[in-house]
Amino acid sequence: MKRKTSASTRMHKLLVFGDQEDAYSTGNLQRGGKNSAASDHAWAVTRALAADAVRVGWSRAAFLQVMLDGPYKAGQHTRMLQHRRGYDKAAAWLQRAWDGAQRYVQSADPITTRQDFHSALAALRARIECTPWKGTSGKTDLRNILARLEICARAGSWDHTVSERALAERMGCSRTTAHNSNLRLLQARLLRQLDHGSPTEGARWMLIARLPTTTSHDGATPKGPKAGGAMSGPGVRQIGTEADIDSRVATQVMHLDAFAHQGLGGSGLTILAALAERDGQSITELQGSSSVSRPTAYRQVGKLKALGLVHQEGELYHLAPSALEGIGTPTPECPAPVSGWPEAAERLGTVGVGTRRRKHHEAQRVHWQQTQTRLAERRRATPPSSRPHPAVARPEHVGPDGCAVDPTTGEVIAGLYVATDGCWFWSDFDERHAAAATPPVSSGRAERPRMGHGVPHSSATRR
């Protein structure tokens, strides 16, 4: 299954060594049972291997033979299933994985050139713009994906490398918020972690261009709400919804201080992006296009009107001509509009949030590097121990006859000797005990020893 592409190299490593990085592990207990998490993990690994086998032109019989008869780590679950339930059950389990992989490969557009990748990236961006991202955590996840889209566009691949601190600075949030968002996207199957990074580079990730589904073996259903609110998390766009934003505008301004948590926030960001996509919307239309509640829409539109970035004409709201640069226009509600995003952040009380965040992250990086340097110097400065092994006898502990001598008192330690290889050994044999165990020789008839008279019962007395 090994090919020249990087994806097939990973699949070959996955087949031989298994999922060492836990890239396909989600801990899903949706189907019930104590072994459902392990079964879902094995199913995800098998589906990934089946998809790559279909791409390189394997036959179904060859795939079954490798998984059932080969000594590879990825086929361990299948071989255990064959041992417990028979060959037919294991073959049917692999057949479902093979059929699903065939349907997936046939439905997915093949990416062979850089132009094909950017076309797929644009298609994913369009789907994200039309997907409702409800709740506070949903807006944070939207920032996360938009930041990763820019990184993937520069890398030219779905695989990208970014640390949590660098991602948080792009998103305009804290590292903890970015970490929690990564966990939600991993659970929603929109993101996959390929490794945990190195001391000099961030972790490697893969952005998955699919909507979240479960890991059911027979079908797929949309996931429910996630943590962060009753309607939080990414959702599949349903008929009748009107989610529609300009993701490039959101990517351009989401890291600014004006869109921090206590400022305009994620809901203000999506309202601005919705008006940038289609100017002149009512509150009801903004509620659907930006995926916010009606009170939130009123509150955020009021903030934008107070800054001079939005003005109202009847029931419709319009952006100022230079609103995307943070420059407002005078209106009856705002006679003194802002002249840039820094002034908007100052009025909102969030000025300097990004600078403090970057300084905090830089201080953490410097502290980590200093700690690693100090530990490396300590390891180099520690000389190797010159003390011999305790089992090896030292010259000052050995007497002239080879017995052990206490170097402090000069007394002989009975029963402890030095072997020919220089190591200590204990001997239970003592000449005094041997002499006591030997019966005395007399001219007369030897008396038979009795029980309990202090004579030990040994082989020397049983004659």
VOPAGU-2260 file (C-alpha; in pm, 1 decimal, decimal comma):
REM VOPAGU-2260
SITE   aa  ch    i         X         Y         Z
SITE  MET   A    0       0,0       0,0       0,0
SITE  LYS   A    1     301,1     225,5       6,9
SITE  ARG   A    2     309,8     493,1    -260,4
SITE  LYS   A    3     514,0     800,5    -334,9
SITE  THR   A    4     261,4    1043,6    -187,5
SITE  SER   A    5     282,0    1149,0     175,9
SITE  ALA   A    6     -71,6    1028,5     246,6
SITE  SER   A    7      11,3     673,4     133,8
SITE  THR   A    8     329,2     680,0     340,3
SITE  ARG   A    9     117,6     751,2     646,7
SITE  MET   A   10    -122,2     472,4     547,7
SITE  HIS   A   11     166,8     228,2     518,3
SITE  LYS   A   12     286,3     327,7     864,1
SITE  LEU   A   13     -70,5     295,1     993,2
SITE  LEU   A   14     -99,7     -55,1     846,4
SITE  VAL   A   15     229,3    -184,5     985,5
SITE  PHE   A   16     252,7     -11,4    1324,0
SITE  GLY   A   17    -109,0      82,8    1396,9
SITE  ASP   A   18    -243,7     418,8    1510,5
SITE  GLN   A   19      54,2     523,1    1722,0
SITE  GLU   A   20     -47,1     891,4    1733,9
SITE  ASP   A   21    -415,6     819,0    1817,3
SITE  ALA   A   22    -513,5    1019,4    1509,8
SITE  TYR   A   23    -828,7     808,3    1458,8
SITE  SER   A   24    -928,1     777,0    1824,2
SITE  THR   A   25   -1236,8     971,8    1935,1
SITE  GLY   A   26   -1365,3     779,4    2238,3
SITE  ASN   A   27   -1717,5     766,1    2095,5
SITE  LEU   A   28   -1957,6     561,1    2309,4
SITE  GLN   A   29   -2264,5     641,6    2102,4
SITE  ARG   A   30   -2350,4     283,4    2005,2
SITE  GLY   A   31   -2331,8     161,5    2364,2
SITE  GLY   A   32   -2131,1    -120,7    2517,5
SITE  LYS   A   33   -1802,3    -118,0    2700,4
SITE  ASN   A   34   -1597,6    -196,5    2388,6
SITE  SER   A   35   -1763,0      53,4    2152,9
SITE  ALA   A   36   -1476,2     304,5    2177,0
SITE  ALA   A   37   -1217,3      43,1    2077,0
SITE  SER   A   38   -1448,2     -86,9    1802,7
SITE  ASP   A   39   -1503,9     261,6    1661,6
SITE  HIS   A   40   -1129,1     325,3    1669,3
SITE  ALA   A   41   -1063,0       3,6    1476,7
SITE  TRP   A   42   -1342,9      90,6    1233,5
SITE  ALA   A   43   -1193,7     434,5    1159,8
SITE  VAL   A   44    -849,5     281,8    1099,7
SITE  THR   A   45    -993,0      11,3     874,0
SITE  ARG   A   46   -1193,9     262,9     671,6
SITE  ALA   A   47    -884,5     480,5     620,4
SITE  LEU   A   48    -681,3     181,7     502,4
SITE  ALA   A   49    -963,5      65,3     275,6
SITE  ALA   A   50    -991,6     409,0     114,1
SITE  ASP   A   51    -620,0     417,4      37,9
SITE  ALA   A   52    -633,5      59,6     -94,8
SITE  VAL   A   53    -915,2     158,7    -332,1
SITE  ARG   A   54    -715,7     459,9    -454,6
SITE  VAL   A   55    -408,4     251,4    -541,7
SITE  GLY   A   56    -614,9     -15,3    -721,1
SITE  TRP   A   57    -623,8    -305,6    -476,9
SITE  SER   A   58    -889,5    -572,1    -510,3
SITE  ARG   A   59   -1127,6    -663,6    -231,6
SITE  ALA   A   60    -971,7   -1009,6    -197,8
SITE  ALA   A   61    -624,3    -859,9    -158,2
SITE  PHE   A   62    -749,4    -620,4     110,4
SITE  LEU   A   63    -916,7    -902,4     303,3
SITE  GLN   A   64    -606,3   -1119,1     278,1
SITE  VAL   A   65    -379,9    -845,1     413,7
SITE  MET   A   66    -611,0    -763,8     704,7
SITE  LEU   A   67    -688,5   -1123,9     801,2
SITE  ASP   A   68    -370,0   -1315,5     716,9
SITE  GLY   A   69    -102,0   -1049,1     745,7
SITE  PRO   A   70      95,9    -986,9    1066,5
SITE  TYR   A   71      14,6    -615,0    1062,5
SITE  LYS   A   72     -92,0    -422,1    1371,0
SITE  ALA   A   73    -388,5    -257,3    1198,6
SITE  GLY   A   74    -550,7    -598,1    1135,4
SITE  GLN   A   75    -539,0    -706,5    1500,0
SITE  HIS   A   76    -904,6    -619,0    1564,3
SITE  THR   A   77   -1014,9    -804,8    1250,5
SITE  ARG   A   78    -818,7   -1115,5    1344,9
SITE  MET   A   79    -965,5   -1103,7    1695,1
SITE  LEU   A   80   -1313,2   -1079,1    1542,0
SITE  GLN   A   81   -1235,4   -1380,9    1323,0
SITE  HIS   A   82   -1116,3   -1578,4    1625,0
SITE  ARG   A   83   -1426,4   -1498,7    1829,6
SITE  ARG   A   84   -1705,2   -1501,1    1570,6
SITE  GLY   A   85   -1562,5   -1679,0    1268,9
SITE  TYR   A   86   -1431,3   -1592,7     925,8
SITE  ASP   A   87   -1768,9   -1497,1     777,1
SITE  LYS   A   88   -1834,2   -1225,4    1037,3
SITE  ALA   A   89   -1485,0   -1080,6     998,4
SITE  ALA   A   90   -1510,9   -1085,5     618,6
SITE  ALA   A   91   -1852,5    -915,3     630,2
SITE  TRP   A   92   -1709,8    -646,1     861,8
SITE  LEU   A   93   -1427,2    -578,9     616,1
SITE  GLN   A   94   -1671,5    -587,8     325,4
SITE  ARG   A   95   -1874,8    -301,3     479,5
SITE  ALA   A   96   -1555,9    -100,5     522,5
SITE  TRP   A   97   -1453,9    -171,2     162,0
SITE  ASP   A   98   -1794,1     -75,1      19,6
SITE  GLY   A   99   -1802,8     248,4     218,8
SITE  ALA   A  100   -1450,3     335,4     108,6
SITE  GLN   A  101   -1541,9     273,2    -255,8
SITE  ARG   A  102   -1843,8     503,5    -232,4
SITE  TYR   A  103   -1634,2     771,7     -63,2
SITE  VAL   A  104   -1353,2     757,9    -320,0
SITE  GLN   A  105   -1597,4     762,7    -611,3
SITE  SER   A  106   -1792,0    1058,1    -470,5
SITE  ALA   A  107   -1485,0    1264,1    -376,6
SITE  ASP   A  108   -1313,2    1469,3    -641,8
SITE  PRO   A  109    -953,4    1352,7    -691,6
SITE  ILE   A  110    -687,7    1612,1    -609,8
SITE  THR   A  111    -391,4    1567,3    -840,2
SITE  THR   A  112    -261,9    1922,6    -888,0
SITE  ARG   A  113    -231,1    2237,5    -680,9
SITE  GLN   A  114    -514,8    2391,1    -879,7
SITE  ASP   A  115    -742,8    2100,2    -782,9
SITE  PHE   A  116    -655,9    2156,0    -417,5
SITE  HIS   A  117    -740,3    2525,9    -429,4
SITE  SER   A  118   -1068,4    2442,1    -601,2
SITE  ALA   A  119   -1151,4    2199,1    -320,3
SITE  LEU   A  120   -1044,0    2461,8     -66,5
SITE  ALA   A  121   -1277,3    2717,8    -222,3
SITE  ALA   A  122   -1562,2    2464,3    -217,0
SITE  LEU   A  123   -1500,7    2399,4     153,4
SITE  ARG   A  124   -1492,1    2773,9     224,2
SITE  ALA   A  125   -1828,4    2814,5      48,7
SITE  ARG   A  126   -1979,3    2534,7     256,3
SITE  ILE   A  127   -1845,0    2686,1     578,6
SITE  GLU   A  128   -1991,4    3025,0     488,4
SITE  CYS   A  129   -2336,3    2867,8     446,2
SITE  THR   A  130   -2321,5    2652,7     760,4
SITE  PRO   A  131   -2487,2    2785,3    1080,3
SITE  TRP   A  132   -2232,1    2824,7    1361,8
SITE  LYS   A  133   -2453,1    2883,8    1662,9
SITE  GLY   A  134   -2355,7    2978,1    2014,9
SITE  THR   A  135   -2034,7    3114,5    2157,4
SITE  SER   A  136   -1841,0    2793,8    2097,9
SITE  GLY   A  137   -1976,3    2773,8    1743,0
SITE  LYS   A  138   -1836,8    3119,0    1662,7
SITE  THR   A  139   -1502,8    3015,2    1815,3
SITE  ASP   A  140   -1495,7    2701,0    1601,3
SITE  LEU   A  141   -1567,4    2915,5    1296,4
SITE  ARG   A  142   -1263,0    3129,5    1377,8
SITE  ASN   A  143   -1056,2    2814,8    1419,0
SITE  ILE   A  144   -1149,8    2675,3    1078,8
SITE  LEU   A  145   -1105,3    3010,4     903,8
SITE  ALA   A  146    -755,5    3044,9    1050,6
SITE  ARG   A  147    -669,3    2693,6     934,6
SITE  LEU   A  148    -804,2    2765,0     586,2
SITE  GLU   A  149    -550,2    3043,5     546,9
SITE  ILE   A  150    -269,4    2818,7     671,6
SITE  CYS   A  151    -372,5    2537,9     433,0
SITE  ALA   A  152    -392,9    2782,3     142,1
SITE  ARG   A  153     -30,3    2884,1     201,0
SITE  ALA   A  154      84,6    2525,4     258,5
SITE  GLY   A  155     -96,8    2396,8     -49,9
SITE  SER   A  156    -225,8    2090,4     134,6
SITE  TRP   A  157    -484,9    1983,1     389,9
SITE  ASP   A  158    -190,9    1891,9     616,2
SITE  HIS   A  159     -57,2    2190,4     806,0
SITE  THR   A  160     161,5    2264,4    1106,5
SITE  VAL   A  161      57,7    2514,0    1371,8
SITE  SER   A  162      95,5    2541,1    1748,9
SITE  GLU   A  163    -190,0    2626,1    1982,1
SITE  ARG   A  164     -38,4    2963,7    2073,5
SITE  ALA   A  165      10,0    3067,8    1710,0
SITE  LEU   A  166    -342,7    2950,0    1630,1
SITE  ALA   A  167    -484,2    3147,0    1925,3
SITE  GLU   A  168    -312,4    3463,4    1800,8
SITE  ARG   A  169    -465,7    3415,6    1456,5
SITE  MET   A  170    -809,5    3352,1    1608,1
SITE  GLY   A  171    -789,5    3642,1    1852,6
SITE  CYS   A  172    -854,2    3433,3    2164,8
SITE  SER   A  173    -665,8    3266,9    2449,4
SITE  ARG   A  174    -473,5    2942,8    2419,9
SITE  THR   A  175    -726,4    2761,7    2639,2
SITE  THR   A  176   -1011,0    2870,3    2412,1
SITE  ALA   A  177    -820,3    2749,0    2105,1
SITE  HIS   A  178    -745,3    2416,4    2276,3
SITE  ASN   A  179   -1112,7    2357,4    2362,1
SITE  SER   A  180   -1209,8    2446,2    2006,8
SITE  ASN   A  181    -960,7    2189,7    1873,6
SITE  LEU   A  182   -1119,2    1922,7    2091,3
SITE  ARG   A  183   -1467,2    2003,5    1957,7
SITE  LEU   A  184   -1350,0    1996,0    1596,1
SITE  LEU   A  185   -1172,3    1665,8    1655,4
SITE  GLN   A  186   -1491,3    1522,1    1801,3
SITE  ALA   A  187   -1693,7    1657,1    1506,8
SITE  ARG   A  188   -1451,1    1490,1    1260,8
SITE  LEU   A  189   -1366,6    1823,9    1096,3
SITE  LEU   A  190   -1005,9    1803,2    1213,4
SITE  ARG   A  191    -749,0    1529,4    1266,5
SITE  GLN   A  192    -424,9    1550,8    1461,8
SITE  LEU   A  193    -140,2    1372,4    1285,9
SITE  ASP   A  194     125,0    1412,2    1557,9
SITE  HIS   A  195     197,1    1608,3    1874,7
SITE  GLY   A  196     478,9    1819,7    1735,4
SITE  SER   A  197     842,5    1846,4    1842,4
SITE  PRO   A  198    1044,2    2077,4    2069,0
SITE  THR   A  199    1102,4    2311,1    1772,4
SITE  GLU   A  200     781,7    2275,4    1565,9
SITE  GLY   A  201     410,1    2274,9    1631,7
SITE  ALA   A  202     173,5    1983,8    1592,8
SITE  ARG   A  203      69,1    1858,4    1248,5
SITE  TRP   A  204    -302,0    1864,3    1165,1
SITE  MET   A  205    -527,8    1766,7     877,6
SITE  LEU   A  206    -836,1    1968,8     789,0
SITE  ILE   A  207   -1117,6    1740,0     676,5
SITE  ALA   A  208   -1343,4    1879,9     405,7
SITE  ARG   A  209   -1659,4    1706,5     525,5
SITE  LEU   A  210   -1949,4    1790,1     753,3
SITE  PRO   A  211   -1951,5    1616,1    1093,4
SITE  THR   A  212   -2100,5    1267,2    1104,5
SITE  THR   A  213   -2094,6     978,7    1347,1
SITE  THR   A  214   -1879,5     669,4    1318,6
SITE  SER   A  215   -2168,5     426,9    1270,6
SITE  HIS   A  216   -2079,4     115,5    1073,5
SITE  ASP   A  217   -2395,6     119,6     866,5
SITE  GLY   A  218   -2492,8     482,5     822,9
SITE  ALA   A  219   -2439,2     840,7     930,7
SITE  THR   A  220   -2654,9    1090,7    1118,4
SITE  PRO   A  221   -2583,8    1455,3    1211,6
SITE  LYS   A  222   -2430,2    1512,2    1551,8
SITE  GLY   A  223   -2622,9    1691,3    1824,5
SITE  PRO   A  224   -2532,7    2018,3    2003,7
SITE  LYS   A  225   -2194,8    2050,1    2166,7
SITE  ALA   A  226   -2082,9    2203,3    2493,9
SITE  GLY   A  227   -2103,1    2580,9    2519,2
SITE  GLY   A  228   -2476,4    2641,0    2491,9
SITE  ALA   A  229   -2801,1    2476,0    2399,3
SITE  MET   A  230   -2744,5    2537,4    2028,3
SITE  SER   A  231   -2365,0    2548,2    2018,0
SITE  GLY   A  232   -2136,0    2389,1    1765,3
SITE  PRO   A  233   -2133,1    2344,2    1388,5
SITE  GLY   A  234   -2455,5    2220,2    1237,5
SITE  VAL   A  235   -2558,4    2081,3     902,1
SITE  ARG   A  236   -2740,5    2344,1     698,5
SITE  GLN   A  237   -3108,7    2257,8     679,0
SITE  ILE   A  238   -3371,9    2372,1     431,0
SITE  GLY   A  239   -3500,0    2715,9     525,1
SITE  THR   A  240   -3185,1    2841,9     699,0
SITE  GLU   A  241   -3015,7    3150,4     560,1
SITE  ALA   A  242   -2659,2    3132,5     693,4
SITE  ASP   A  243   -2439,2    3335,1     462,3
SITE  ILE   A  244   -2124,7    3530,3     556,7
SITE  ASP   A  245   -1809,7    3657,1     388,8
SITE  SER   A  246   -1539,0    3440,1     543,0
SITE  ARG   A  247   -1252,1    3645,1     400,5
SITE  VAL   A  248   -1371,8    3955,7     581,7
SITE  ALA   A  249   -1403,9    3757,1     904,6
SITE  THR   A  250   -1050,6    3619,0     860,7
SITE  GLN   A  251    -914,4    3966,4     798,3
SITE  VAL   A  252   -1046,8    4128,4    1118,8
SITE  MET   A  253   -1107,9    3847,0    1371,6
SITE  HIS   A  254    -766,0    3885,7    1538,3
SITE  LEU   A  255    -819,3    4256,6    1615,6
SITE  ASP   A  256    -882,2    4382,4    1968,6
SITE  ALA   A  257   -1225,1    4515,7    1874,0
SITE  PHE   A  258   -1350,1    4157,8    1824,6
SITE  ALA   A  259   -1223,9    4026,9    2158,5
SITE  HIS   A  260   -1455,1    3851,7    2403,2
SITE  GLN   A  261   -1565,1    4166,4    2589,3
SITE  GLY   A  262   -1588,0    4369,9    2266,0
SITE  LEU   A  263   -1783,5    4282,1    1955,0
SITE  GLY   A  264   -1696,3    3913,9    1999,6
SITE  GLY   A  265   -1777,3    3634,6    1760,3
SITE  SER   A  266   -2139,9    3739,8    1709,2
SITE  GLY   A  267   -2037,0    4093,7    1610,1
SITE  LEU   A  268   -1782,1    3940,3    1374,2
SITE  THR   A  269   -2042,6    3726,2    1197,2
SITE  ILE   A  270   -2288,4    4018,8    1171,2
SITE  LEU   A  271   -2019,8    4231,5    1010,2
SITE  ALA   A  272   -1928,5    3944,2     774,0
SITE  ALA   A  273   -2298,8    3888,4     690,5
SITE  LEU   A  274   -2347,0    4254,6     601,0
SITE  ALA   A  275   -2026,0    4246,8     396,7
SITE  GLU   A  276   -2166,8    3951,8     200,5
SITE  ARG   A  277   -2510,3    4112,6     146,4
SITE  ASP   A  278   -2563,6    4471,2     250,0
SITE  GLY   A  279   -2904,9    4595,2     359,0
SITE  GLN   A  280   -3057,7    4332,4     587,8
SITE  SER   A  281   -3321,9    4350,0     855,6
SITE  ILE   A  282   -3284,5    4212,2    1206,1
SITE  THR   A  283   -3471,4    3897,0    1108,5
SITE  GLU   A  284   -3246,7    3843,7     807,4
SITE  LEU   A  285   -2932,1    3909,9    1014,6
SITE  GLN   A  286   -3054,0    3660,3    1270,5
SITE  GLY   A  287   -3049,9    3388,8    1003,8
SITE  SER   A  288   -2747,7    3493,8     798,9
SITE  SER   A  289   -2517,1    3536,7    1101,2
SITE  SER   A  290   -2664,9    3247,1    1308,5
SITE  VAL   A  291   -2736,8    3456,5    1619,3
SITE  SER   A  292   -3041,6    3503,6    1835,1
SITE  ARG   A  293   -3265,3    3806,2    1801,2
SITE  PRO   A  294   -3148,4    3975,8    2126,5
SITE  THR   A  295   -2785,5    3921,4    2026,1
SITE  ALA   A  296   -2850,2    4070,7    1683,6
SITE  TYR   A  297   -3006,9    4382,4    1839,2
SITE  ARG   A  298   -2722,4    4418,1    2089,3
SITE  GLN   A  299   -2440,3    4383,5    1837,0
SITE  VAL   A  300   -2607,5    4605,6    1577,8
SITE  GLY   A  301   -2644,0    4867,9    1849,8
SITE  LYS   A  302   -2269,2    4850,9    1919,8
SITE  LEU   A  303   -2187,6    4886,3    1550,3
SITE  LYS   A  304   -2427,4    5181,7    1518,4
SITE  ALA   A  305   -2266,7    5350,9    1820,3
SITE  LEU   A  306   -1928,0    5324,2    1647,8
SITE  GLY   A  307   -2060,7    5464,0    1319,8
SITE  LEU   A  308   -1987,2    5143,9    1128,1
SITE  VAL   A  309   -2353,6    5064,9    1057,3
SITE  HIS   A  310   -2641,4    5299,2     980,8
SITE  GLN   A  311   -3012,3    5223,3     961,9
SITE  GLU   A  312   -3253,4    5308,3     681,7
SITE  GLY   A  313   -3600,0    5205,3     779,3
SITE  GLU   A  314   -3584,0    4838,9     880,4
SITE  LEU   A  315   -3262,4    4769,2     689,8
SITE  TYR   A  316   -2905,4    4803,7     816,0
SITE  HIS   A  317   -2615,6    4903,7     593,5
SITE  LEU   A  318   -2239,5    4910,9     638,4
SITE  ALA   A  319   -2047,8    5235,3     622,2
SITE  PRO   A  320   -1839,7    5278,2     304,7
SITE  SER   A  321   -1512,9    5211,4     494,3
SITE  ALA   A  322   -1652,8    4994,7     772,0
SITE  LEU   A  323   -1419,9    4703,6     694,6
SITE  GLU   A  324   -1123,2    4929,7     771,5
SITE  GLY   A  325   -1285,6    5039,6    1097,5
SITE  ILE   A  326   -1373,3    5386,9     970,4
SITE  GLY   A  327   -1728,2    5500,0    1041,2
SITE  THR   A  328   -1950,0    5774,7     904,4
SITE  PRO   A  329   -2137,9    6038,5    1106,1
SITE  THR   A  330   -2499,8    5947,0    1179,7
SITE  PRO   A  331   -2764,9    6086,6    1414,1
SITE  GLU   A  332   -2688,2    5799,5    1656,0
SITE  CYS   A  333   -2309,8    5855,8    1625,0
SITE  PRO   A  334   -2200,1    6213,5    1553,8
SITE  ALA   A  335   -1833,7    6121,9    1626,4
SITE  PRO   A  336   -1757,0    5792,0    1447,8
SITE  VAL   A  337   -1438,6    5591,3    1495,5
SITE  SER   A  338   -1142,7    5645,2    1265,5
SITE  GLY   A  339    -998,3    5293,7    1281,0
SITE  TRP   A  340   -1013,6    4960,6    1458,7
SITE  PRO   A  341    -772,6    5070,5    1738,3
SITE  GLU   A  342   -1009,2    5354,7    1830,4
SITE  ALA   A  343   -1303,7    5113,8    1816,1
SITE  ALA   A  344   -1122,9    4882,1    2058,7
SITE  GLU   A  345   -1053,1    5177,7    2287,8
SITE  ARG   A  346   -1421,6    5269,2    2300,2
SITE  LEU   A  347   -1519,3    4908,1    2360,2
SITE  GLY   A  348   -1262,3    4874,6    2640,4
SITE  THR   A  349   -1059,8    4595,1    2479,2
SITE  VAL   A  350    -756,5    4791,4    2361,5
SITE  GLY   A  351    -425,4    4610,6    2420,1
SITE  VAL   A  352    -577,1    4262,0    2458,7
SITE  GLY   A  353    -389,8    4120,3    2159,9
SITE  THR   A  354     -61,4    4279,7    2263,1
SITE  ARG   A  355     -86,0    4139,2    2615,0
SITE  ARG   A  356    -174,6    3797,9    2473,4
SITE  ARG   A  357     124,7    3794,6    2239,9
SITE  LYS   A  358     358,9    3907,9    2518,3
SITE  HIS   A  359     223,4    3634,1    2745,2
SITE  HIS   A  360     274,8    3369,6    2476,1
SITE  GLU   A  361     624,3    3497,0    2402,0
SITE  ALA   A  362     712,5    3484,8    2772,4
SITE  GLN   A  363     588,5    3125,1    2785,1
SITE  ARG   A  364     802,0    3034,0    2483,7
SITE  VAL   A  365    1111,9    3197,3    2636,0
SITE  HIS   A  366    1053,3    3024,0    2968,8
SITE  TRP   A  367    1012,2    2688,1    2797,7
SITE  GLN   A  368    1331,6    2735,0    2593,4
SITE  GLN   A  369    1528,1    2840,0    2903,0
SITE  THR   A  370    1400,2    2536,3    3089,8
SITE  GLN   A  371    1502,7    2302,8    2808,1
SITE  THR   A  372    1847,8    2466,1    2789,9
SITE  ARG   A  373    1898,3    2438,2    3164,8
SITE  LEU   A  374    1798,5    2072,2    3167,4
SITE  ALA   A  375    2033,2    1998,7    2875,8
SITE  GLU   A  376    2324,4    2170,2    3054,2
SITE  ARG   A  377    2248,8    1976,4    3370,5
SITE  ARG   A  378    2256,0    1649,7    3179,2
SITE  ARG   A  379    2589,8    1741,0    3019,3
SITE  ALA   A  380    2743,5    1864,2    3348,0
SITE  THR   A  381    2656,8    1550,0    3542,5
SITE  PRO   A  382    2962,5    1320,9    3516,2
SITE  PRO   A  383    2911,3     949,3    3486,1
SITE  SER   A  384    2921,9     765,9    3816,2
SITE  SER   A  385    3265,7     615,6    3894,8
SITE  ARG   A  386    3137,2     397,3    4174,9
SITE  PRO   A  387    3157,4      27,3    4091,5
SITE  HIS   A  388    2861,9    -202,4    4101,8
SITE  PRO   A  389    2776,5    -316,3    4457,5
SITE  ALA   A  390    2823,6    -677,7    4353,4
SITE  VAL   A  391    3190,2    -614,7    4261,0
SITE  ALA   A  392    3443,4    -645,9    4544,4
SITE  ARG   A  393    3674,6    -349,6    4606,7
SITE  PRO   A  394    4042,6    -407,9    4708,7
SITE  GLU   A  395    4005,2    -259,4    5057,4
SITE  HIS   A  396    3724,2    -504,7    5134,5
SITE  VAL   A  397    3918,6    -821,4    5044,1
SITE  GLY   A  398    4150,7    -999,4    5286,1
SITE  PRO   A  399    4462,3   -1203,2    5199,4
SITE  ASP   A  400    4271,4   -1533,7    5199,7
SITE  GLY   A  401    3989,4   -1400,1    4977,0
SITE  CYS   A  402    3738,6   -1347,8    5256,5
SITE  ALA   A  403    3553,0   -1022,4    5317,5
SITE  VAL   A  404    3704,2    -774,1    5563,4
SITE  ASP   A  405    3534,6    -473,0    5720,1
SITE  PRO   A  406    3773,0    -182,9    5625,4
SITE  THR   A  407    3678,8      14,2    5941,9
SITE  THR   A  408    3732,8    -251,3    6210,3
SITE  GLY   A  409    3943,3    -506,6    6018,8
SITE  GLU   A  410    3711,1    -790,6    6124,4
SITE  VAL   A  411    3640,8   -1081,5    5891,2
SITE  ILE   A  412    3280,3   -1113,2    5770,0
SITE  ALA   A  413    3199,0   -1480,2    5802,5
SITE  GLY   A  414    3038,7   -1652,3    5506,9
SITE  LEU   A  415    3119,2   -1375,9    5251,4
SITE  TYR   A  416    3384,5   -1455,9    4986,7
SITE  VAL   A  417    3511,4   -1324,1    4654,4
SITE  ALA   A  418    3464,1   -1535,3    4343,1
SITE  THR   A  419    3712,3   -1564,9    4056,9
SITE  ASP   A  420    3521,5   -1298,7    3855,8
SITE  GLY   A  421    3564,0   -1045,5    4137,6
SITE  CYS   A  422    3202,0   -1053,0    4259,9
SITE  TRP   A  423    3080,6   -1129,0    4610,5
SITE  PHE   A  424    2909,4   -1453,5    4696,4
SITE  TRP   A  425    2769,9   -1600,6    5016,8
SITE  SER   A  426    2862,1   -1948,5    5137,1
SITE  ASP   A  427    2655,1   -2134,3    5399,2
SITE  PHE   A  428    2932,4   -2387,8    5458,0
SITE  ASP   A  429    3130,0   -2336,3    5779,9
SITE  GLU   A  430    3406,1   -2565,0    5905,7
SITE  ARG   A  431    3286,9   -2526,8    6262,4
SITE  HIS   A  432    2937,9   -2645,6    6172,3
SITE  ALA   A  433    3086,9   -2928,5    5968,8
SITE  ALA   A  434    3299,8   -3039,0    6266,5
SITE  ALA   A  435    3002,9   -3023,5    6497,9
SITE  ALA   A  436    2795,5   -3229,2    6254,8
SITE  THR   A  437    3064,0   -3509,2    6237,5
SITE  PRO   A  438    3023,7   -3772,6    6517,9
SITE  PRO   A  439    3333,6   -3836,3    6740,0
SITE  VAL   A  440    3536,5   -4152,6    6685,4
SITE  SER   A  441    3570,4   -4386,3    6992,4
SITE  SER   A  442    3712,9   -4733,2    7059,2
SITE  GLY   A  443    3388,6   -4861,5    7204,4
SITE  ARG   A  444    3042,1   -4900,1    7056,7
SITE  ALA   A  445    2902,9   -4568,0    6935,9
SITE  GLU   A  446    2586,1   -4459,7    7105,1
SITE  ARG   A  447    2289,6   -4387,3    6889,2
SITE  PRO   A  448    2196,8   -4019,9    6911,3
SITE  ARG   A  449    1857,7   -3940,7    7052,5
SITE  MET   A  450    1601,9   -3685,7    6950,3
SITE  GLY   A  451    1623,0   -3353,4    7131,2
SITE  HIS   A  452    1977,7   -3382,8    7269,9
SITE  GLY   A  453    2130,4   -3105,0    7063,5
SITE  VAL   A  454    2263,9   -3323,8    6783,9
SITE  PRO   A  455    2142,9   -3201,8    6444,8
SITE  HIS   A  456    1978,9   -3452,3    6217,9
SITE  SER   A  457    2191,7   -3456,6    5904,0
SITE  SER   A  458    2298,1   -3705,4    5647,5
SITE  ALA   A  459    2617,9   -3765,7    5849,8
SITE  THR   A  460    2418,7   -3904,3    6147,9
SITE  ARG   A  461    2195,5   -4134,9    5946,1
SITE  ARG   A  462    2430,3   -4429,0    5897,1
